[in-house]
Amino acid sequence: MEAWYAPPSGTAMIPAAEESFRLALETRDLQGLLDVLAPEVVLISDGGGVKQAAPRPITGAEKVARFIVGGLGKARVALTGDLTTVNGNPALLVRVEGETDGVVAIRVEDTRITGLYYVRNPRKLTRITCETPLTLR
């Protein structure tokens, strides 16, 4: 099984891909999403049975982009994303009407996003807004 995050060959492109994804998400821009998603992108979501999520992984740029834009189109809410790092990897903290909705871990290879893991499960987000210092014992 392949590791979820593999350092991409063009690490300088990660911030550009994250920013493009954030902007396309906030503006509900289908073409913007298609431009940044790799053709073989996979989206996995986790609502923990508490929040709505896709029951199975979604594969392919067209299906992933339409899932994202379609889901957002139904909800006429203010959506924002804050670029961040989670577990040392690029991520987007998603807020709906100013409240944390979830975190999207983003896997980038070369200049395109190949993996999205959207955690919406509230039990898994209890510490997302605070940083935990790590120390060696």
N, C-alpha and C positions, 0 to 999 in steps of 0.2 A: 504494500500500500504506500502511496506517495505521501510525503509529509505535507501538511496543510500549507506551510509557508516555506518557500525556498527562496533564498536571496536572488533577486533578479539580476540579469546580466547588466542592465542599465539602471543602477540604483538612483541615479539623478532623476530618472523619469518617474519615480514613485510619487513625489509631491505633485507633479504635473497631472498624472493620472488621477490621483485623489481629488485634486482641485476640480478637474473636469467633471468627475463623477458627482462631486458635491453640488456644483453649479447646475448640472443637468437634473439632479434629483430635486433641488429646490425650485427649479423653474418648470419641472415636469416636462422636460424636453426629450422626446423620444429619440430624435436624431442625435442629440448630444450624447445620450446613453449608448446608442449604437456605435458612435464614433470611438468611445473609450472602452467598450466591452470587446473582448476577444471573441471570435466566432464560437469557440468551444467553452465559453464561460459557464460556470455552475453556481447557482444560488441555492443555499441551504438556509432555512429559517427555523427558529426555535421559539415558539410561544409558550412552551411548557404546559400546554393545555389551559393556560390562563388568558393568553392573548392570541389573536388570530395569526396564523402562519401557514405557509404552504405545507401540505401533508407529506410531500415528496420533493426531492431535489428537482430544480428546474434547470434544464440544460439548453444552451444556445443563446446567442446574443438577442435575437429577435424575441424569443419567448421570455427571457429574463427582462428585457426592456419593457415589453408589453405588460408583464406582470407588475412591474414597479409602477409604470405610468397609469395602468388601469386601476390599480389599488389606490393610488393617490388621487386619481380623478374622481373616485366615489366620495372621497372625504375632502370636502372643501375647508381645509384647515391651513393655518400657517405652519409651514414645515421648514426647519433649518437644520443644517449639519455643521458640526464643529470638527475640523481635522484634529486627530489625536493619535496617540500610540497606545495600543493595548497589548500587553504581554510582549513588548518589544517590536510589534508589527504595526503597519499602517492600519488606521481605522477611522470611522466616522461616527461621532456621537450624534444620534438623530433626536431632534426635539420636535414635538407637535404642540403647537400653542404654548411654547416655552417650557413644556414639561418633557423630561427624558422619556422617549419611547423605546429606544434600544440602541444597540451598538452594531455597526457593520464592520466586521474584520474584512480587510481588502487584500487580496493576493494579486500582485502585479508581476507580470513577466514581460520583459522588454518594455514596451510602451502601453500595453493593454492590460485590462483587468481580466484575470482568468478565474478568479474565485471570490465569492461574496458569502459571508456567513453572518446572517442577521439574527442577533440574539435579542428577543423581546421579552423573554421570560423574566418577570420581575424579581424572582428569587435569585437569579443569576446576575442581577444588576445592582444589588444593594451597595456595592462598594465602588461603583464605576466612577463616581465623581470625586473620589479621594485617592491619593497616591499612597501606596504602601512601600515604605523604605525596606530595602533588602540589605541584610547584613550576613557576613560569613560567621559561622560559629567555630 
